[in-house]
Amino acid sequence: MVRPDRLAHLALPFFEDGHRALAGELDGWAARHLTGIDHHDTDRACRTLVRMLGDAGFLRHCVPAAYAQGAAHGRAGGASTALESRALVVCRETLARHDGLADFAFAMQGLGSGPVTLAGSAALQAEVLPRVARGEWIAAFALSEPEAGSDVAAIACTARDDGDAYVLDGEKTWISNGGIADFYCVFARTGEGDAVSAPRRGTRGLSAFLVHAGTPGFEIAERIEVIAPHPLARLRFTACRVPKSQLLGAPGEGFKLAMRTLDIFRASVAAAALGFARRALDEALAHAQGRRMFGQHLADFQLSQATLGDMAADIDAAALLTYRAAWLRDRSEADASGDVNGGRRTTREAAMAKLVATENAQRVIDRALQLHGGHGVRVGSVVESLYREIRALRIYEGASEVQRLIIGRDLLSA
Ligand SMILES: Cc1cc2nc3c(=O)[nH]c(=O)nc-3n(C[C@H](O)[C@H](O)[C@H](O)COP(=O)(O)OP(=O)(O)OC[C@H]3O[C@@H](n4cnc5c(N)ncnc54)[C@H](O)[C@@H]3O)c2cc1C
């Protein structure tokens, strides 16, 4: 059932007409094109989705406008001069409501190329970003390691300066698109902070590199399966030479670059959670109105109405925080004087959005599943897949505990 108020939330003043048009266009496209994708072969499905999203012009929102030429296919509107948080939020919320893997395919093009957008040389940007926007090259973001997940400063993968190249040795794990990506933005220790005392040393000596798949010394050490299947791998670097031209930003600036990238994409993780939660509410409403029991419909019971009310309130609370984070970041970027938001970064708001939207979505989906009874746990049902899809969002790009700490520390330092 298509509800007439499906996109009513975008009437809020956080958004402009261009965002509303984008959401309507993507929602219609997703309804027409995403139902027939076979998800059994996840790698293949993901490659197909990246290509489709590129062909349809939607990946232009994952790169700055200057590099989106040729990816728009004459569509109305267009990408922004910089990465625009609200466009990312609108795209992820809309795609996640239809298909988790489509959202993943979209998101990774942005996250995986984010360090190139923010800090790559003009030559690297010109080489990589148009291909990302057209869906020709698949991107990956390689920060986490077996001993460095929440504790990013513990990164042990090294990059040794050697003439015209850096030589990478070490491992990365949990890398989305690992195994199918054409390039990886890899964070490794170059040691600039060695003279600084611990614990600050850890974040000082990191640098970022673009590594092409197929570079000698780079291999996929292991493919990892998770409860909501998508391409994921552990990577290994053994004396892997990466030309200095593929350094992203200045040596020693890798930690800041990783955090700047995550600042942009955390609000978009919140938006994906919101899309999953909205789909769960859609499913719950349809089921509760159709399921007969005790001589009436499930929706006729006050207990069901209270459950649906709680779900809607959780969704709206998450939406307001998510939209605020995206709007504030876009305003901060647009305002060269830095006056917006007291001149500070929007890290706290992005952390609040991710924390609340992912935790609320988990609750909303669980309630939707409960309303479905046995059908809720039946493999292949929509709520069953949402139940698996949402879980990792409370862990990656900073677990909920990490978001709480970011918010708390920001309050104390204000
Ligand atoms: C599906 C999936 C996709 C991913 N994709 C990528 C990717 O593309 N690129 C990438 O670089 N990484 C990726 N990751 C890695 C992800 O960012 C890490 O899993 C995450 O940062 C947590 O690290 P960890 O798994 O090592 O858990 P740990 O760091 O060991 O943390 C375990 C748990 O401890 C708790 N915790 C954390 N910090 C604190 C604290 N200070 N106090 C109390 N408790 C705390 C949290 O509950 C956390 O879940 C992905 C992970 C998953 C699951």
PDBQT file of the ligand as one rigid body, heavy atoms in Angstrom, charges set to zero:
ROOT
HETATM    1  C1  LIG A 501      28.850  -4.667   9.063  1.00  0.00    +0.000 C 
HETATM    2  C2  LIG A 501      30.064  -3.849   9.381  1.00  0.00    +0.000 A 
HETATM    3  C3  LIG A 501      30.626  -3.044   8.405  1.00  0.00    +0.000 A 
HETATM    4  C4  LIG A 501      31.790  -2.310   8.680  1.00  0.00    +0.000 A 
HETATM    5  N1  LIG A 501      32.379  -1.571   7.679  1.00  0.00    +0.000 NA
HETATM    6  C5  LIG A 501      33.547  -0.929   7.935  1.00  0.00    +0.000 A 
HETATM    7  C6  LIG A 501      34.225  -0.228   6.883  1.00  0.00    +0.000 A 
HETATM    8  O1  LIG A 501      33.764  -0.168   5.725  1.00  0.00    +0.000 OA
HETATM    9  N2  LIG A 501      35.424   0.352   7.162  1.00  0.00    +0.000 N 
HETATM   10  C7  LIG A 501      35.976   0.307   8.408  1.00  0.00    +0.000 A 
HETATM   11  O2  LIG A 501      37.054   0.845   8.595  1.00  0.00    +0.000 OA
HETATM   12  N3  LIG A 501      35.354  -0.350   9.436  1.00  0.00    +0.000 NA
HETATM   13  C8  LIG A 501      34.152  -0.957   9.224  1.00  0.00    +0.000 A 
HETATM   14  N4  LIG A 501      33.519  -1.635  10.233  1.00  0.00    +0.000 N 
HETATM   15  C9  LIG A 501      34.162  -1.718  11.543  1.00  0.00    +0.000 C 
HETATM   16  C10 LIG A 501      33.437  -0.929  12.610  1.00  0.00    +0.000 C 
HETATM   17  O3  LIG A 501      33.648   0.445  12.459  1.00  0.00    +0.000 OA
HETATM   18  C11 LIG A 501      33.908  -1.486  13.964  1.00  0.00    +0.000 C 
HETATM   19  O4  LIG A 501      33.319  -2.775  14.096  1.00  0.00    +0.000 OA
HETATM   20  C12 LIG A 501      33.515  -0.605  15.115  1.00  0.00    +0.000 C 
HETATM   21  O5  LIG A 501      34.259   0.582  15.119  1.00  0.00    +0.000 OA
HETATM   22  C13 LIG A 501      33.689  -1.329  16.459  1.00  0.00    +0.000 C 
HETATM   23  O6  LIG A 501      34.976  -1.866  16.527  1.00  0.00    +0.000 OA
HETATM   24  P1  LIG A 501      35.164  -3.396  16.968  1.00  0.00    +0.000 P 
HETATM   25  O7  LIG A 501      34.276  -4.247  16.149  1.00  0.00    +0.000 OA
HETATM   26  O8  LIG A 501      36.604  -3.685  16.960  1.00  0.00    +0.000 OA
HETATM   27  O9  LIG A 501      34.591  -3.454  18.442  1.00  0.00    +0.000 OA
HETATM   28  P2  LIG A 501      35.374  -2.966  19.762  1.00  0.00    +0.000 P 
HETATM   29  O10 LIG A 501      36.147  -1.743  19.503  1.00  0.00    +0.000 OA
HETATM   30  O11 LIG A 501      36.089  -4.149  20.318  1.00  0.00    +0.000 OA
HETATM   31  O12 LIG A 501      34.160  -2.597  20.692  1.00  0.00    +0.000 OA
HETATM   32  C14 LIG A 501      33.271  -3.621  21.224  1.00  0.00    +0.000 C 
HETATM   33  C15 LIG A 501      32.154  -2.929  21.939  1.00  0.00    +0.000 C 
HETATM   34  O13 LIG A 501      32.659  -2.231  23.043  1.00  0.00    +0.000 OA
HETATM   35  C16 LIG A 501      31.804  -1.142  23.347  1.00  0.00    +0.000 C 
HETATM   36  N5  LIG A 501      32.642   0.041  23.538  1.00  0.00    +0.000 N 
HETATM   37  C17 LIG A 501      33.388   0.700  22.621  1.00  0.00    +0.000 A 
HETATM   38  N6  LIG A 501      34.038   1.726  23.182  1.00  0.00    +0.000 NA
HETATM   39  C18 LIG A 501      33.697   1.735  24.486  1.00  0.00    +0.000 A 
HETATM   40  C19 LIG A 501      34.034   2.556  25.605  1.00  0.00    +0.000 A 
HETATM   41  N7  LIG A 501      34.879   3.600  25.476  1.00  0.00    +0.000 N 
HETATM   42  N8  LIG A 501      33.496   2.264  26.804  1.00  0.00    +0.000 NA
HETATM   43  C20 LIG A 501      32.658   1.210  26.947  1.00  0.00    +0.000 A 
HETATM   44  N9  LIG A 501      32.298   0.406  25.948  1.00  0.00    +0.000 NA
HETATM   45  C21 LIG A 501      32.801   0.659  24.732  1.00  0.00    +0.000 A 
HETATM   46  C22 LIG A 501      30.821  -1.015  22.193  1.00  0.00    +0.000 C 
HETATM   47  O14 LIG A 501      29.567  -1.578  22.576  1.00  0.00    +0.000 OA
HETATM   48  C23 LIG A 501      31.434  -1.859  21.120  1.00  0.00    +0.000 C 
HETATM   49  O15 LIG A 501      30.467  -2.420  20.255  1.00  0.00    +0.000 OA
HETATM   50  C24 LIG A 501      32.347  -2.358   9.970  1.00  0.00    +0.000 A 
HETATM   51  C25 LIG A 501      31.747  -3.158  10.964  1.00  0.00    +0.000 A 
HETATM   52  C26 LIG A 501      30.627  -3.893  10.681  1.00  0.00    +0.000 A 
HETATM   53  C27 LIG A 501      30.025  -4.740  11.760  1.00  0.00    +0.000 C 
ENDROOT
TORSDOF 0
